[in-house]
Amino acid sequence: MKNDPYIGRKIADKFRIIDFIGQGGMGSVYLAEHETLPRRFAIKILKSEYMENEQFVERFRREAIAASRVVHPNIVYITDFGRLNEGNYYIVMEYLEGEGLDTLLDSQGKLPLSRAVPIIMQVADGLNHAHRMGVVHRDIKAENVLLTTERGKRDVVKLLDFGIASLLLPNFSSTRITAHGQVFGTPEYMSPEQASAKPLDGRSDIYSLGVLAFELVTGMPPFWDEDPTEILQSHLNDEPPAPSEKMPDQKIPKLFDAIVLKCLAKDPSQRYANASDVRNELLRVRSMLTPLASKKASDSKPIPIISDTQAYESDFEAAEVKVILASGKSVVALRNELHEVLKELSFRLLQEEILDRSFSHVLDTIIENQSEITSLGNAITLREQDFERIRFEMGQREKNLRYAILDLDQEYKNVESKEQKTPVDEKYLRDLAYQVESLSAALKKIIDDRRSAFADLNKEIDSYKKSVEERELEISANYVQLSSSIEKARVEDPRASSIKFGALFEKLGHLRVAVEKLRFQASSMK
């Protein structure tokens, strides 16, 4: 924008605004560069016309507080919050390049289930973390979901706009940002309790998540009318259709219908208790969508149950194993593939009731631990970034103090070297000595504070890493349990040996042989 007063301006003495990005509901968004670090940020500045509106100011403040509490890979990261000299509030957040989910829906109409499910799972993952931190978003919709690409992986979800979030914290319990009976949100996505201005908890977001899931695969929300009041009445009184009813030409699994309809239950107690449960159920849907190599009955042959040692001796020369080994993948990469096959087999055997339903809990534990490992990894990354911030900030202060001490020492020597010193000179020397002593004490404090801060960060990082190791051990034990149970089912239940599961069992066997081969090679080189 031409003649924009914020272009070129420095915010908080370290973020320089370089371009205008767009307009939001309450503020303008700008692209900014850090003055010393090679990083870009997005800065949202509250519009001047809203400065006198207490509700808008409070909503803006809550967005900063709410989003800063929920550090998660699927939630936009808030790094700073403050107020400009002229009074406008601002929020500094990570700069993200991507496509809004609403824009994607506008261009494509709807998404294939294979693409929609991973997106919904990530939204659920972010919501689960937010709810655990005491934050209810209250405005989940396609417009507030940004799809980015990270490390070559597309459709990485980032939840935006916590402007009307509800903070379930003691110090916020008496703070209102809406008048009594006033409803904030988007009608098409509102839960019945939100539409009737009743108290909310995380299950309200789960309802909105169900609306979003319905919309992604059908192209429309479950309730639609040009009159927002009619939409709200439908949320309160009408039963939603199943997604498959709107898409009879598409093969939408009954499980997906059941998940969406449970999210859309009128009574919050009939919905999922938390967003993690939604994510875990959707993982089962995703496993059903995974394409598998199929074989004709005439080409198939029974797959014998053999020990790892026998597998190593008899199947080592199998063509499939050679292909796997030729890929150059590490033991860790192949082990991860093996684990994915185990999960896939478990889901399918559970659906056919070949595995006992109690093993669903084992899968849930694996998924939950993997999610926590991701969150812990993100926390470790943020703490490691704190090292650089502390090193830079305290380094600058230390350098300034050292230069000041050097200057004062030189001045002291110049005065001290005089052959005839006056009383004024003597007083000046005492003042210089006092200043050097004070600055030296300040320098020592900076060095001590930095050492203490680094020690605290290292302790915190070590704690996170220990938690990661504990969860990895638990995951490993869970996979061993799954593997043993799957092998037992294949021996005892004829259904498990059917062609339906043949491709998966073959892949599992080949991966086991390849992993054992690589481990044997590694141990023989020691």
C-alpha positions in Angstrom: 0.0 0.0 0.0 1.4 3.4 -1.0 1.9 6.0 1.7 1.3 3.4 4.5 2.7 5.0 7.7 3.9 1.7 9.0 6.1 0.7 6.0 9.8 1.1 7.0 8.9 1.6 10.7 10.7 -0.4 13.4 8.6 -2.2 16.0 9.9 -3.0 19.5 13.4 -1.8 18.4 13.9 -5.1 16.4 11.2 -5.7 13.8 11.3 -3.5 10.7 8.1 -3.5 8.6 8.9 -4.0 4.9 5.6 -4.7 3.3 1.8 -4.8 3.6 0.2 -8.3 3.6 -3.5 -7.8 4.1 -6.5 -6.7 6.2 -8.0 -8.8 9.0 -11.2 -8.3 10.8 -9.6 -6.1 13.6 -6.2 -5.2 12.2 -3.8 -4.8 9.3 -1.1 -7.5 8.8 2.5 -6.6 7.7 5.6 -8.4 6.7 8.6 -7.6 8.9 12.2 -8.5 9.2 14.2 -8.9 12.4 17.0 -6.3 12.6 19.7 -8.8 13.6 18.4 -12.3 12.8 17.8 -13.5 9.2 14.1 -14.2 9.9 10.8 -12.8 8.8 7.7 -12.3 10.9 4.1 -11.2 10.4 2.9 -8.3 12.5 -0.8 -7.6 13.1 -1.6 -4.0 14.2 -5.0 -3.2 15.7 -6.9 -0.6 13.6 -7.1 2.9 15.0 -10.9 3.0 14.8 -11.1 0.1 17.3 -8.9 1.7 19.9 -11.8 3.2 21.8 -13.8 0.0 21.7 -13.1 -2.0 24.8 -14.4 -5.2 23.5 -12.2 -5.2 20.4 -9.1 -4.2 22.4 -9.8 -7.1 24.8 -10.3 -9.5 21.9 -7.0 -8.4 20.4 -5.3 -8.8 23.7 -6.8 -12.3 24.2 -5.6 -13.4 20.8 -2.0 -12.7 21.8 -2.4 -14.3 25.2 -4.3 -17.3 24.0 -2.1 -18.1 21.0 1.1 -17.5 23.1 0.0 -20.2 25.5 -0.5 -22.9 22.8 2.9 -23.6 21.3 2.2 -26.4 18.8 3.3 -27.3 15.3 -0.3 -26.8 14.0 -0.9 -23.4 15.6 0.6 -20.1 14.5 3.4 -19.1 16.9 3.1 -15.8 18.7 6.5 -14.3 19.5 5.7 -10.8 20.9 2.9 -8.5 21.9 2.9 -4.8 22.8 1.6 -1.3 22.2 2.9 1.4 19.9 3.6 4.9 21.1 0.4 6.2 19.5 -1.6 3.5 21.4 -2.2 0.8 18.8 -1.7 -2.7 20.0 0.3 -5.2 17.9 1.0 -8.9 17.7 4.2 -10.4 16.2 3.8 -13.9 14.9 5.7 -16.4 12.7 5.5 -15.5 9.0 3.8 -18.3 7.1 3.4 -18.7 3.3 0.5 -20.9 2.3 -3.1 -21.1 1.1 -6.2 -20.6 3.3 -8.4 -23.7 3.5 -11.4 -21.4 2.4 -9.5 -20.4 -0.7 -8.8 -24.0 -1.5 -12.4 -24.9 -1.1 -13.5 -22.0 -3.3 -11.2 -23.2 -6.1 -11.9 -27.0 -5.8 -15.4 -27.2 -4.3 -14.5 -30.1 -2.1 -11.5 -32.3 -1.2 -11.0 -36.0 -1.7 -11.3 -37.9 1.6 -7.7 -39.0 1.3 -6.6 -35.3 1.5 -9.3 -34.1 3.8 -8.7 -36.6 6.6 -5.0 -35.7 7.3 -6.0 -32.0 7.4 -8.8 -32.6 9.9 -6.5 -34.7 12.0 -4.0 -31.9 12.3 -6.8 -29.4 13.2 -7.9 -31.9 15.9 -4.3 -32.2 17.1 -3.9 -28.5 17.5 -7.2 -28.1 19.2 -6.4 -30.9 21.6 -3.3 -29.1 22.7 -5.1 -25.8 23.0 -7.8 -27.3 25.1 -5.2 -28.9 27.4 -3.7 -25.5 27.9 -7.1 -24.0 28.9 -7.9 -22.3 25.6 -11.1 -22.8 23.5 -10.8 -21.3 20.0 -14.6 -20.6 19.4 -14.1 -19.8 15.8 -12.9 -22.9 14.0 -13.7 -22.6 10.3 -12.0 -23.0 6.9 -11.0 -19.3 6.9 -8.9 -19.8 10.1 -7.0 -22.8 8.7 -3.8 -22.1 6.7 -2.2 -24.9 4.7 1.6 -24.5 4.4 4.5 -26.6 3.1 7.3 -27.6 5.5 10.3 -29.6 4.6 8.7 -30.8 1.4 5.5 -31.9 3.2 2.4 -30.2 1.9 -0.9 -29.5 3.7 0.7 -28.7 7.0 -2.0 -27.1 9.1 -1.7 -23.8 11.0 -4.6 -22.7 13.1 -5.1 -18.9 13.0 -7.1 -16.2 14.8 -7.6 -16.8 18.5 -9.3 -13.4 18.7 -12.5 -14.7 20.4 -10.9 -17.5 22.2 -12.2 -18.4 25.7 -9.5 -18.8 28.3 -10.5 -21.3 31.0 -8.1 -19.7 33.5 -8.8 -18.3 37.0 -7.6 -14.8 36.2 -9.9 -14.7 33.2 -13.0 -16.1 34.7 -14.6 -12.7 35.4 -13.5 -11.0 32.3 -16.1 -10.7 29.5 -15.5 -9.7 25.9 -19.2 -9.9 24.9 -22.3 -8.5 26.4 -24.8 -10.8 28.0 -26.6 -12.8 25.3 -24.3 -11.6 22.5 -22.9 -14.2 20.2 -19.5 -14.1 18.5 -18.4 -16.6 15.9 -19.5 -17.8 12.4 -23.1 -19.1 12.2 -22.3 -22.0 9.8 -19.8 -23.5 12.3 -21.4 -22.7 15.7 -22.2 -25.4 18.2 -25.8 -25.3 19.7 -24.4 -24.0 23.0 -22.5 -21.3 21.3 -25.5 -20.3 19.2 -27.6 -19.9 22.4 -24.8 -18.0 24.2 -24.3 -20.8 26.9 -21.0 -21.6 28.6 -18.5 -23.4 26.4 -15.7 -25.8 26.7 -13.5 -27.7 24.3 -16.5 -29.8 23.0 -17.8 -26.7 21.3 -14.7 -26.6 19.1 -15.2 -30.4 18.4 -18.7 -29.5 17.0 -17.1 -26.9 14.8 -14.5 -29.5 13.7 -17.4 -31.8 12.7 -18.8 -29.0 10.6 -15.4 -28.4 8.9 -15.0 -32.1 8.3 -18.5 -32.3 6.7 -17.7 -29.2 4.5 -14.3 -30.5 3.3 -15.7 -33.7 1.8 -19.1 -32.4 0.6 -18.3 -28.8 -0.4 -21.0 -27.4 1.9 -21.6 -27.2 5.7 -24.4 -29.4 7.1 -26.7 -26.4 7.6 -26.9 -23.6 5.1 -29.3 -20.7 4.6 -29.0 -17.1 3.4 -30.5 -16.0 6.8 -27.9 -16.5 9.6 -30.8 -16.8 12.1 -32.1 -19.9 10.2 -28.7 -21.5 10.3 -28.5 -21.0 14.1 -32.0 -22.5 14.5 -30.9 -25.5 12.5 -27.8 -26.0 14.8 -30.2 -25.9 17.7 -33.0 -28.1 16.4 -32.2 -30.0 13.2 -30.4 -33.3 12.9 -27.5 -33.1 10.5 -27.3 -35.5 7.5 -24.4 -38.0 7.1 -21.7 -36.8 4.7 -22.3 -39.9 2.5 -26.0 -38.8 2.1 -24.7 -35.7 0.3 -22.2 -37.6 -1.7 -23.9 -40.8 -2.9 -21.5 -41.2 -5.8 -18.5 -41.2 -3.4 -17.3 -44.2 -1.3 -17.3 -42.5 2.1 -16.7 -45.1 4.9 -19.4 -45.5 7.5 -16.8 -44.9 10.1 -16.2 -41.4 8.8 -20.0 -40.7 8.8 -20.1 -41.9 12.4 -17.2 -39.7 13.5 -18.7 -36.6 11.9 -22.2 -37.2 13.3 -20.7 -37.8 16.8 -18.9 -34.5 16.6 -22.2 -32.9 15.6 -24.3 -34.2 18.5 -26.5 -31.5 20.0 -25.7 -32.5 23.5 -22.0 -31.9 24.3 -21.9 -35.0 26.5 -22.7 -37.1 23.4 -19.7 -35.8 21.5 -16.1 -36.9 21.8 -14.6 -36.0 25.2 -11.5 -34.5 23.6 -10.1 -33.7 20.2 -7.4 -36.4 20.6 -10.2 -39.0 20.4 -11.4 -37.5 17.1 -7.8 -37.6 15.7 -7.4 -41.3 16.7 -10.7 -42.3 15.1 -9.7 -40.4 11.9 -6.4 -42.3 11.9 -8.5 -45.5 11.5 -10.3 -43.9 8.5 -7.0 -43.0 7.0 -5.7 -46.5 7.3 -8.8 -47.7 5.4 -7.9 -45.4 2.5 -4.3 -46.6 2.2 -4.0 -48.3 -1.2 -2.6 -51.9 -1.0 -1.0 -54.1 -3.7 -3.5 -56.9 -4.4 -2.8 -60.3 -5.7 -5.0 -62.8 -7.5 -6.0 -65.9 -5.6 -4.2 -68.1 -8.2 -1.0 -66.1 -7.6 -1.1 -66.2 -3.8 0.5 -68.7 -1.5 0.3 -69.3 2.2 2.7 -67.3 4.3 4.3 -69.5 6.9 5.0 -68.3 10.5 8.7 -68.3 11.0 11.0 -66.8 13.6 13.3 -63.8 12.8 16.3 -66.2 12.5 14.5 -68.4 10.1 13.3 -65.4 8.1 16.9 -64.2 7.9 18.2 -67.5 6.6 15.4 -68.4 4.2 14.1 -65.1 2.8 17.3 -63.1 2.7 17.6 -63.6 -1.1 14.0 -62.6 -1.8 13.7 -60.1 -4.6 11.5 -57.8 -2.5 14.1 -57.7 0.3 16.9 -56.9 -2.2 14.8 -54.0 -3.4 14.4 -52.7 0.1 18.1 -53.0 0.9 19.0 -51.3 -2.4 17.0 -48.3 -1.4 19.8 -47.2 1.0 17.4 -46.5 3.8 18.7 -46.6 7.3 17.6 -49.1 10.0 15.6 -46.3 11.7 13.8 -45.5 8.4 13.0 -49.2 7.7 11.9 -49.7 11.3 9.5 -46.8 11.0 8.1 -48.3 7.8 7.7 -51.6 9.7 5.8 -49.9 12.5 3.5 -48.2 10.0 2.6 -51.6 8.5 2.0 -53.0 12.0 -0.4 -50.1 12.7 -2.1 -50.6 9.4 -2.5 -54.4 10.0 -3.8 -53.7 13.5 -6.5 -51.3 12.3 -7.7 -53.8 9.7 -7.7 -56.7 12.0 -9.5 -54.7 14.6 -12.2 -53.7 12.1 -12.7 -57.4 11.2 -12.8 -58.2 14.9 -9.9 -60.6 14.5 -7.9 -58.7 17.1 -9.5 -58.1 20.5 -10.9 -54.5 20.8 -8.6 -54.0 23.8 -5.8 -53.5 21.4 -7.4 -50.3 20.2 -6.1 -48.8 23.5 -2.5 -49.9 22.5 -2.9 -48.0 19.2 -4.3 -45.0 21.0 -1.3 -45.0 23.3 1.1 -45.1 20.4 -0.7 -42.3 18.6 -0.8 -40.1 21.8 2.8 -40.7 22.5 3.8 -39.8 19.0 1.8 -36.6 19.2 3.5 -35.8 22.5 6.9 -36.5 21.0 6.1 -34.0 18.2 5.1 -31.4 20.8 8.2 -32.0 22.9 10.4 -31.7 19.8 8.9 -28.4 19.1 9.4 -27.3 22.7 13.1 -28.3 22.4 13.5 -26.3 19.2 12.1 -23.2 20.9 14.4 -23.6 23.9 17.4 -24.0 21.6 16.4 -20.8 19.9 16.3 -19.1 23.4 20.1 -19.9 23.6 20.7 -17.7 20.6 18.5 -15.0 21.8 20.1 -14.9 25.3 23.6 -15.2 23.8 22.9 -12.2 21.5 21.1 -10.0 23.9 23.5 -10.5 26.9 26.4 -10.5 24.5 25.5 -7.0 23.3 25.2 -5.8 26.9 28.5 -7.4 27.9 30.3 -5.9 25.0 28.9 -2.4 25.8 30.0 -2.7 29.4 33.5 -3.9 28.5 34.0 -1.0 26.2 32.7 1.4 28.8 35.1 -0.1 31.4 38.0 0.2 29.0 37.2 3.8 28.3 37.0 4.6 32.0 40.3 2.7 32.7 42.0 4.7 30.0 40.6 7.9 31.4 41.8 6.9 34.9 45.3 6.3 33.6 45.4 9.6 31.9 44.5 11.5 35.0 46.6 9.3 37.2 49.7 10.0 35.1 49.6 13.7 35.9 52.6 14.9 37.9 50.6 17.5 39.7 47.0 16.5 40.6 44.5 19.0 42.0 41.8 18.1 44.5 39.4 18.1 41.6 41.5 15.5 39.9 41.6 13.4 43.1 37.8 13.5 43.3 37.5 12.7 39.6 39.8 9.6 40.1 37.6 8.4 43.0 34.5 8.9 40.8 36.1 6.9 37.9 37.2 4.1 40.3 33.6 3.9 41.6 32.2 3.8 38.1 34.6 1.1 37.0 33.7 -0.9 40.1 30.0 -0.5 39.5 30.3 -1.5 35.8 32.5 -4.4 36.7 29.8 -5.7 39.1 27.2 -5.2 36.4 29.4 -7.2 34.0 29.8 -10.0 36.5 26.1 -10.1 37.0 25.4 -10.4 33.3 28.0 -13.3 33.0 26.4 -15.0 36.0 22.9 -14.5 34.7 23.8 -15.9 31.3 25.5 -18.9 32.9 22.4 -19.5 35.1 20.0 -19.0 32.1 22.0 -21.5 30.0 22.0 -24.0 32.9 18.2 -23.7 33.3 17.7 -24.1 29.6 20.0 -27.2 29.5 18.1 -28.7 32.4 14.8 -28.0 30.7 15.9 -29.4 27.4 17.4 -32.5 29.1 14.0 -33.0 30.8 12.2 -32.8 27.5 14.7 -35.2 25.9 14.2 -37.6 28.8 10.4 -37.5 28.2 10.9 -38.2 24.5 13.1 -41.2 25.4 10.5 -42.5 27.8 7.7 -42.2 25.2 9.9 -43.8 22.5 10.5 -46.8 24.9 6.8 -47.1 25.6 6.0 -46.9 21.8 8.6 -49.6 21.2 7.0 -51.8 23.8 3.6 -51.2 22.3 4.8 -52.3 18.9 6.3 -55.5 20.3 3.0 -56.2 21.9 1.1 -55.5 18.6 3.6 -57.7 16.6 3.2 -60.6 19.0 -0.6 -60.4 18.9 -0.7 -60.1 15.2 1.4 -63.2 14.7 -0.7 -65.1 17.2 -3.9 -64.1 15.4 -2.4 -65.2 12.1 -1.7 -68.6 13.6 -4.9 -69.1 15.4 -7.5 -67.3 13.2 -7.9 -68.5 9.6 -9.4 -65.1 8.6 -6.0 -63.5 9.3 -4.4 -65.7 6.7 -6.8 -64.7 3.9 -5.7 -62.9 0.7 -7.3 -59.8 2.2 -4.3 -59.3 4.5 -1.7 -61.1 2.4 0.0 -58.1 0.9 0.4 -56.5 4.3 1.8 -59.6 5.9 4.3 -60.1 3.0 5.5 -56.5 3.4 5.8 -56.9 7.1 7.9 -60.0 6.6 10.2 -58.4 4.0 10.8 -55.3 6.2 11.6 -57.5 9.2 14.2 -59.4 7.2 15.7 -56.2 5.8 16.0 -54.6 9.3 17.6 -57.7 10.7 20.1 -57.8 7.8 21.1 -54.2 8.3 21.5 -54.7 12.1 23.6 -57.8 11.5 25.8 -55.8 9.1 26.2 -53.0 11.6 27.1 -55.3 14.5 29.6 -57.2 12.4 31.5 -54.0 11.6 32.1 -53.2 15.3 
